[in-house]
Amino acid sequence: MNPQISNLVIMLAMMQVSRRLDMEDPNIIFYVRVAYGSSVAVAWIIYQIARSRILQKNDLTTLKYVAPANAMSGETEGKLQVTTVRDYDLKELDSAVKSIYTGLAMMGFMHFYMKYTNPLLMQSISPVKTALEHNEVRIHLFGKPATGDLKRPFKAPSMFGGFGAPPAAKTDKKSIEEAERAGTGGVKAE
């Protein structure tokens, strides 16, 4: 199932659940907090298991690609990235773990400072679902081959379900050779 559609279905279901719960009852608030905290903890554990599998495999195959230009910083040309599969995978996982912490901070602010409980309930499934759909988890925990959508470098997902997707990294030989000649990167990322 498409992740955007499943997110919508989950949100609609959680809205129905939240309507039936008394969000003023301290016991219910406690259980909602436990559900959200457990979901975040399970997602974090999933990412750590994937990290250990990446380190066990220790795939040092060289990965070259031309990262798309960042228009926000004034870049007009992409930069050549030279890394290993292991380092690329670890970087992707680090990004996913940071998004867990960001979500935790936002939910903490909304719940404890602004006193909103419904968003906490709504997001109690999302971290685990996101972790299970992550490309690195699909490759290293579920044993999916790194082909098609799981081919590195991964395509950045669009926020609008395919419309307005950010430009993809270029992996063709011509683009890589042009970037090497132009001197736009090429230093191995540590």
Summary of the structure (lengths in Angstrom):
residues: 190
radius of gyration: 19.9
end to end distance: 36.6
largest distance: 65.3
contacts: 503
relative contact order: 0.17
helix: 60%
strand: 10%
